[in-house]
Amino acid sequence: MSRPLLPRAILLDLDDTILSYSAGYETCWAETCQRLAARLAGLPLPALGEAILAHSRWYWNDPERHRRGRLDLPAARREIAAEVLRQLGHDDPELAAEMSRMYSELREKTIEPFPGAIDTLKALRAAGLKLALVTNGAADAQTAKLERHSLWPYFDQVLIEGEFGCGK
């Protein structure tokens, strides 16, 4: 019986392919609002959370905002928080910045490899395939994820939008 033909190389994405990236965003915004409840006096937390999620969907749905935002996630998150606070009559750029920082810290902790992702990378390497990672985002953020999850050794080549100069 002959062996199935395998490709010589595979291009992979990082976020929501190898790493579960999108799963925790709603919970992290809710926790951010809860932790800052005292500074959000007068703003109903459920309404604030719903407004943040709605504005986030609007923000990330536009290709140009998406490109700009993924290259500077802290700025995008500040912009989202500041606009929602303004819409709710609570114009406070410092609070928006604090919300962005807290959300970012919580968010980074939720990003983990999908079950089986590392084993799959190991199996592909063991089969002799060349692997390349092609990912959008800022170089520092994507590099930090690669380091945190010890992913560098699996790839023969890594192309990150923030280093390369354009996205996928």
Solvent accessible surface area in square Angstrom, and as a share of the most:
residue,aa,sasa,rsa
1,M,245,1.09
2,S,102,0.65
3,R,182,0.66
4,P,105,0.66
5,L,179,0.89
6,L,88,0.44
7,P,73,0.46
8,R,212,0.77
9,A,60,0.46
10,I,46,0.23
11,L,128,0.64
12,L,36,0.18
13,D,39,0.20
14,L,0,0.00
15,D,31,0.16
16,D,70,0.36
17,T,65,0.38
18,I,6,0.03
19,L,0,0.00
20,S,23,0.15
21,Y,39,0.15
22,S,54,0.35
23,A,87,0.67
24,G,12,0.11
25,Y,55,0.21
26,E,87,0.39
27,T,91,0.53
28,C,4,0.03
29,W,6,0.02
30,A,60,0.46
31,E,65,0.29
32,T,0,0.00
33,C,3,0.02
34,Q,117,0.52
35,R,138,0.50
36,L,12,0.06
37,A,35,0.27
38,A,98,0.76
39,R,114,0.41
40,L,1,0.01
41,A,76,0.59
42,G,81,0.78
43,L,22,0.11
44,P,79,0.49
45,L,46,0.23
46,P,99,0.62
47,A,43,0.34
48,L,0,0.00
49,G,13,0.13
50,E,119,0.53
51,A,24,0.18
52,I,0,0.00
53,L,31,0.15
54,A,50,0.39
55,H,22,0.10
56,S,5,0.03
57,R,136,0.50
58,W,134,0.47
59,Y,1,0.00
60,W,68,0.24
61,N,124,0.64
62,D,45,0.23
63,P,110,0.69
64,E,95,0.43
65,R,44,0.16
66,H,67,0.30
67,R,97,0.35
68,R,104,0.38
69,G,2,0.02
70,R,41,0.15
71,L,60,0.30
72,D,68,0.35
73,L,31,0.16
74,P,69,0.44
75,A,31,0.24
76,A,2,0.01
77,R,16,0.06
78,R,101,0.37
79,E,68,0.31
80,I,2,0.01
81,A,0,0.00
82,A,18,0.14
83,E,49,0.22
84,V,0,0.00
85,L,1,0.00
86,R,112,0.41
87,Q,107,0.48
88,L,64,0.32
89,G,70,0.67
90,H,50,0.23
91,D,98,0.51
92,D,44,0.23
93,P,92,0.58
94,E,136,0.61
95,L,1,0.00
96,A,1,0.01
97,A,18,0.14
98,E,43,0.19
99,M,0,0.00
100,S,2,0.01
101,R,132,0.48
102,M,31,0.14
103,Y,9,0.03
104,S,22,0.14
105,E,111,0.50
106,L,15,0.07
107,R,6,0.02
108,E,69,0.31
109,K,143,0.61
110,T,56,0.33
111,I,0,0.00
112,E,81,0.36
113,P,36,0.22
114,F,75,0.31
115,P,134,0.85
116,G,41,0.40
117,A,14,0.11
118,I,41,0.21
119,D,95,0.49
120,T,72,0.42
121,L,4,0.02
122,K,106,0.45
123,A,60,0.47
124,L,38,0.19
125,R,81,0.30
126,A,92,0.72
127,A,46,0.36
128,G,60,0.58
129,L,8,0.04
130,K,118,0.50
131,L,1,0.01
132,A,18,0.14
133,L,0,0.00
134,V,37,0.21
135,T,3,0.02
136,N,35,0.18
137,G,6,0.06
138,A,18,0.14
139,A,28,0.21
140,D,109,0.56
141,A,33,0.26
142,Q,5,0.02
143,T,33,0.19
144,A,54,0.42
145,K,7,0.03
146,L,0,0.00
147,E,108,0.48
148,R,114,0.41
149,H,24,0.11
150,S,75,0.49
151,L,0,0.00
152,W,99,0.35
153,P,101,0.64
154,Y,33,0.12
155,F,18,0.07
156,D,68,0.35
157,Q,97,0.43
158,V,24,0.14
159,L,63,0.32
160,I,2,0.01
161,E,7,0.03
162,G,41,0.39
163,E,118,0.53
164,F,123,0.51
165,G,68,0.65
166,C,75,0.45
167,G,29,0.28
168,K,134,0.57
